[in-house]
Amino acid sequence: MNTTSSQVIKLGAFVIGGILILLVGIFLIGSKKNMFSSTYGVYGIFKNAGGLKAGNNVRFGGVDVGTIQRITIVKDTIVRVDIIIKTKMSEFIKTDAVATIGSDGLMGDKLLEIEPGSPNAKVLAAGGQMRTQEPVDFGGIINKFSTVADNATVITGALADMALEIKHGDGSISRLLYRNDLALGLEGTLNNAKSITSSLDDIALHIQSGQGSLGALVYTDSLSNNLNRTVSSANAALATVQVAANNFGEDMRALQSSFLFKKYFKKKAKAEADSAKSEGDDEPEMNDAELQQIKDDADKELQRRHTKTNITDTIR
C-alpha cells in the first residue's frame, strides 16, 4: 500500500505532538519534584510518619518549597524523613523552624508543613536536622469518639427507661409531673401561710397601738417609769438599812465601852481565850438576875442615846 504525502504529514504531526506532550509532562513532573531546580537537603526525626510518603510536597507559608525525598525507619520509635528544599528558599528556613505533618485539604494527600522560626535565628544549613512536632493521632481521636458514642447510647437508653418508669410509675417525680395531689398540698400550705401572716399582721397592729402588756412594753414608757420608781424605792430602802446598820454598830461599840457591860465582855473575852487554849471548856454562864440587870441597863442606855440623837437632829 502506497502512502501519500498527506498521510506522512499527519503521522509526523501526531508523533511530534506526542513527543511535545511527553516533554511537557516530564517538565511538569520534574518541576513538581524539583528535578530542574537547585535544591539542598535537610532531615527531620519523627516517632510516627503519619502516612507521609516519598514525593509528598513540603510547604512553607502555604507555598510548595520542596518534596519528601525518602522515609527511613531508623528504630522502632524513630523515623527519619529526608527533605529536598529549593535553594532559593533556604534563607527562610531557620534553625528554630518546626516541621509538622499535615494534609492537603480535608481528604487530600499528606504533606510536610514548615512553620517559620524567629527572624534573628540562623539559617538551617544543608544536611542539618530540622525541629519536628508529632502529628495528631486521628485514629486515637476517632476511637475516643467511638467510646463517647457508645457511652451516649447507653446513657440515652437509661434515660429512656427512666422516662418510661416516671410516666407509668408511682414515684415522687411521677406524682409531681402527672398528678395534682402535691400541687393541692402546696396550695393548702400556701393558704395556711397566708392565714398565719394575716394573724401576725393583726398582732403587730395591736402591739403597735399599745394594747396589752407587750404593746405597753414596746410602745409606752409606763413600765419603765414603774421600774424607775421601784429602783428608787429600793435605793432608799438600802440607804435606810445602811444607816440603821451604822447606828447599830455605834450602839454596840457604846455598849462595849459602857461600865455596865464591861464585866460581861471581859468574861466573854476570857472565856474565848480559855476556849482557844483548851477545847472543851464551857463558856461562863450568867444567872437570870444578872441577865435581867444587863437588859435593863442596856434599855436605859439606848433610850438615853436616842434622846441625845433626837436633840442633836433638832438643833441641826
Wavefront OBJ file of the C-alpha trace (Angstrom):
o trace
v 0.000 0.000 0.000
v 1.441 3.331 -1.069
v 1.430 6.162 1.438
v 0.560 9.623 0.337
v 2.223 12.818 1.411
v -0.841 13.831 3.441
v -0.673 10.653 5.464
v 3.014 11.214 6.115
v 2.295 14.729 7.285
v -0.467 13.546 9.597
v 1.746 10.841 11.004
v 4.596 13.279 11.577
v 2.288 15.757 13.260
v 0.945 13.028 15.543
v 4.431 11.885 16.504
v 5.614 15.427 17.115
v 2.512 16.177 19.194
v 3.051 13.080 21.276
v 6.678 13.990 21.824
v 5.687 17.513 22.878
v 3.075 16.184 25.283
v 5.675 13.776 26.734
v 8.179 16.608 27.157
v 5.597 18.858 28.796
v 4.590 16.050 31.154
v 8.218 15.362 32.024
v 8.794 19.064 32.599
v 5.741 19.393 34.820
v 6.556 16.299 36.798
v 10.206 17.342 37.068
v 9.206 20.817 38.191
v 6.929 19.378 40.799
v 9.657 17.046 42.028
v 12.280 19.825 41.855
v 14.255 17.912 39.220
v 15.165 21.034 37.234
v 15.924 23.471 40.095
v 18.791 23.848 42.548
v 17.972 22.153 45.847
v 19.573 21.186 49.140
v 18.623 18.522 51.654
v 17.700 18.532 55.334
v 16.000 15.940 57.510
v 13.677 15.553 60.464
v 13.049 12.823 63.045
v 9.525 11.622 63.893
v 8.120 8.865 66.071
v 5.220 8.440 63.663
v 5.316 9.428 59.989
v 1.518 9.715 59.985
v 1.018 8.347 56.452
v 3.671 10.582 54.881
v 5.174 9.198 51.633
v 8.150 9.938 49.460
v 7.248 12.532 46.830
v 4.750 14.403 49.002
v 5.019 18.162 48.994
v 6.782 20.342 51.552
v 5.137 23.703 52.232
v 6.350 26.867 53.889
v 3.772 29.600 54.500
v 1.287 27.832 52.212
v 3.789 27.676 49.296
v 5.366 24.488 47.940
v 9.111 24.777 48.588
v 10.242 21.161 48.262
v 9.379 17.489 48.358
v 9.893 14.426 50.549
v 12.921 12.579 49.186
v 12.686 9.394 51.250
v 11.419 7.983 54.534
v 13.614 5.636 56.548
v 12.792 3.680 59.682
v 15.882 4.003 61.895
v 14.486 2.287 65.011
v 11.134 1.068 66.224
v 10.385 4.559 67.578
v 12.455 6.702 65.173
v 11.516 7.541 61.580
v 13.843 9.745 59.509
v 12.287 11.924 56.821
v 14.698 13.396 54.249
v 13.558 16.615 52.635
v 14.602 18.403 49.449
v 14.101 22.181 49.550
v 14.661 24.731 46.802
v 17.907 26.627 47.321
v 16.249 29.986 46.794
v 14.067 29.314 49.832
v 16.981 28.468 52.119
v 17.174 31.961 53.646
v 13.687 31.487 55.133
v 14.340 28.102 56.730
v 15.825 28.918 60.142
v 17.324 26.613 62.761
v 14.267 27.035 65.035
v 11.747 26.294 62.263
v 9.407 23.395 63.086
v 8.194 20.735 60.629
v 4.754 19.184 61.193
v 2.794 16.590 59.255
v -0.486 17.843 57.794
v -2.819 17.103 54.902
v -3.691 18.836 51.654
v -7.298 19.674 52.439
v -9.724 17.523 54.381
v -9.227 14.317 52.379
v -6.065 15.233 50.427
v -2.584 13.721 50.459
v -0.277 14.102 53.405
v 2.354 16.835 53.297
v 5.039 18.367 55.460
v 4.405 21.899 56.692
v 7.270 24.068 57.935
v 6.392 26.710 60.499
v 8.667 29.777 60.337
v 11.278 30.378 63.005
v 12.357 33.638 64.596
v 13.799 36.339 62.284
v 17.085 36.583 64.198
v 17.814 32.844 64.116
v 20.492 31.378 61.860
v 19.711 29.754 58.520
v 19.486 25.957 58.619
v 22.487 24.613 56.744
v 22.334 21.829 54.143
v 22.212 18.405 55.786
v 21.042 19.867 59.090
v 18.325 18.441 61.320
v 15.058 20.330 61.499
v 12.897 20.505 64.576
v 9.733 18.443 64.337
v 6.349 18.129 66.001
v 4.477 14.840 66.210
v 1.281 14.649 64.153
v -2.170 14.423 65.673
v -3.289 10.841 66.193
v -6.618 10.962 64.374
v -7.069 7.246 64.896
v -6.951 7.694 68.668
v -9.346 10.624 68.443
v -11.767 8.549 66.371
v -11.539 5.734 68.904
v -12.319 8.155 71.710
v -15.306 9.466 69.776
v -16.450 5.891 69.278
v -16.214 5.293 73.027
v -18.118 8.506 73.708
v -20.784 7.455 71.193
v -21.138 4.062 72.877
v -21.469 5.721 76.279
v -24.016 8.150 74.883
v -26.020 5.210 73.544
v -26.020 3.585 76.984
v -26.960 6.854 78.696
v -29.790 7.621 76.283
v -31.128 4.098 76.748
v -31.061 4.515 80.522
v -32.783 7.895 80.217
v -35.462 6.352 78.015
v -36.105 3.617 80.602
v -36.187 6.239 83.335
v -38.692 8.301 81.385
v -40.955 5.269 80.991
v -40.723 4.467 84.696
v -41.549 8.062 85.575
v -44.519 8.097 83.239
v -46.032 4.801 84.357
v -44.625 4.549 87.886
v -45.749 5.816 91.285
v -42.671 7.695 92.463
v -42.312 11.263 93.675
v -41.265 12.594 90.253
v -44.142 10.790 88.574
v -46.594 12.233 91.095
v -45.070 15.648 90.625
v -45.405 15.536 86.845
v -48.586 13.561 86.284
v -50.695 14.142 89.438
v -52.037 17.194 91.193
v -52.141 15.990 94.804
v -48.789 17.598 95.525
v -49.981 20.823 93.976
v -53.105 20.726 96.131
v -50.964 20.148 99.217
v -48.750 23.061 98.296
v -51.818 25.207 97.731
v -53.134 24.308 101.205
v -49.755 25.116 102.705
v -49.793 28.450 100.915
v -53.253 29.234 102.291
v -52.093 28.355 105.816
v -49.097 30.597 105.363
v -51.393 33.423 104.274
v -53.561 32.906 107.381
v -50.513 32.916 109.630
v -49.171 36.105 108.081
v -52.596 37.737 108.438
v -52.699 36.798 112.136
v -49.192 38.125 112.591
v -50.262 41.397 110.951
v -53.155 41.721 113.420
v -50.843 41.008 116.356
v -48.395 43.591 115.078
v -51.180 46.185 114.785
v -52.340 45.530 118.377
v -48.795 45.785 119.648
v -48.186 48.952 117.651
v -51.348 50.532 119.061
v -50.032 49.967 122.584
v -52.664 47.402 123.583
v -51.763 44.645 126.010
v -48.666 44.145 128.119
v -46.396 43.647 125.113
v -47.674 46.786 123.429
v -47.219 48.762 126.631
v -43.744 47.345 126.963
v -42.737 48.230 123.395
v -44.563 51.489 122.642
v -45.202 53.133 126.107
v -42.915 54.166 128.956
v -45.227 53.377 131.883
v -43.401 50.133 132.654
v -40.053 51.877 132.557
v -41.360 54.589 134.888
v -42.602 51.950 137.338
v -39.261 50.243 137.156
v -37.518 53.566 137.815
v -39.720 54.205 140.863
v -39.098 50.693 142.144
v -35.376 51.144 141.737
v -35.551 54.496 143.550
v -37.517 52.911 146.426
v -35.040 50.079 146.604
v -32.160 52.553 146.739
v -33.897 54.485 149.547
v -34.523 51.259 151.476
v -30.881 50.257 151.061
v -29.805 53.676 152.342
v -32.094 53.294 155.388
v -30.727 49.843 156.080
v -27.193 51.195 155.806
v -27.972 53.992 158.284
v -29.576 51.502 160.659
v -26.575 49.239 160.386
v -24.235 52.132 161.131
v -26.338 53.173 164.156
v -26.422 49.579 165.383
v -22.639 49.387 165.072
v -22.275 52.592 167.059
v -24.684 51.271 169.721
v -22.713 48.043 170.042
v -19.456 49.967 170.409
v -21.151 52.189 173.059
v -22.350 49.123 174.947
v -18.864 47.668 174.899
v -17.436 50.902 176.372
v -20.214 51.189 178.961
v -19.245 50.268 182.558
v -22.428 48.187 182.778
v -21.277 45.674 180.148
v -17.525 45.716 180.756
v -17.807 42.826 183.162
v -19.778 40.732 180.668
v -17.469 41.427 177.704
v -14.387 40.781 179.879
v -15.849 37.437 180.962
v -16.642 36.630 177.328
v -13.120 37.566 176.159
v -11.646 35.466 178.964
v -13.888 32.558 178.035
v -12.853 32.828 174.375
v -9.182 32.893 175.418
v -9.687 29.832 177.624
v -11.545 28.103 174.815
v -8.651 28.781 172.457
v -6.191 27.278 174.942
v -8.191 24.223 175.756
v -11.038 22.917 173.670
v -13.976 21.560 175.550
v -14.056 24.255 178.287
v -17.550 25.674 178.743
v -18.283 29.396 178.348
v -19.083 31.089 181.719
v -22.780 31.242 182.361
v -24.791 34.124 183.881
v -27.826 33.770 186.151
v -31.260 35.251 185.390
v -30.847 38.213 187.722
v -27.608 39.284 186.027
v -29.133 38.953 182.578
v -32.187 40.992 183.618
v -29.940 43.683 185.111
v -27.867 43.870 181.878
v -31.030 44.111 179.805
v -32.472 46.938 181.906
v -29.182 48.846 181.823
v -28.967 48.380 178.021
v -32.531 49.720 177.562
v -31.742 52.777 179.645
v -28.502 53.429 177.758
v -30.223 53.046 174.377
v -33.057 55.394 175.436
v -30.525 57.936 176.617
v -28.564 57.771 173.334
v -31.752 58.016 171.222
v -32.859 61.081 173.217
v -29.459 62.647 172.696
v -29.605 61.881 168.955
v -33.078 63.438 168.593
v -31.977 66.597 170.387
v -28.908 66.844 168.104
v -31.069 66.448 164.988
v -33.492 69.117 166.266
v -30.654 71.556 166.849
v -29.322 70.934 163.306
l 1 2 3 4 5 6 7 8 9 10 11 12 13 14 15 16 17 18 19 20 21 22 23 24 25 26 27 28 29 30 31 32 33 34 35 36 37 38 39 40 41 42 43 44 45 46 47 48 49 50 51 52 53 54 55 56 57 58 59 60 61 62 63 64 65 66 67 68 69 70 71 72 73 74 75 76 77 78 79 80 81 82 83 84 85 86 87 88 89 90 91 92 93 94 95 96 97 98 99 100 101 102 103 104 105 106 107 108 109 110 111 112 113 114 115 116 117 118 119 120 121 122 123 124 125 126 127 128 129 130 131 132 133 134 135 136 137 138 139 140 141 142 143 144 145 146 147 148 149 150 151 152 153 154 155 156 157 158 159 160 161 162 163 164 165 166 167 168 169 170 171 172 173 174 175 176 177 178 179 180 181 182 183 184 185 186 187 188 189 190 191 192 193 194 195 196 197 198 199 200 201 202 203 204 205 206 207 208 209 210 211 212 213 214 215 216 217 218 219 220 221 222 223 224 225 226 227 228 229 230 231 232 233 234 235 236 237 238 239 240 241 242 243 244 245 246 247 248 249 250 251 252 253 254 255 256 257 258 259 260 261 262 263 264 265 266 267 268 269 270 271 272 273 274 275 276 277 278 279 280 281 282 283 284 285 286 287 288 289 290 291 292 293 294 295 296 297 298 299 300 301 302 303 304 305 306 307 308 309 310 311 312 313 314 315 316
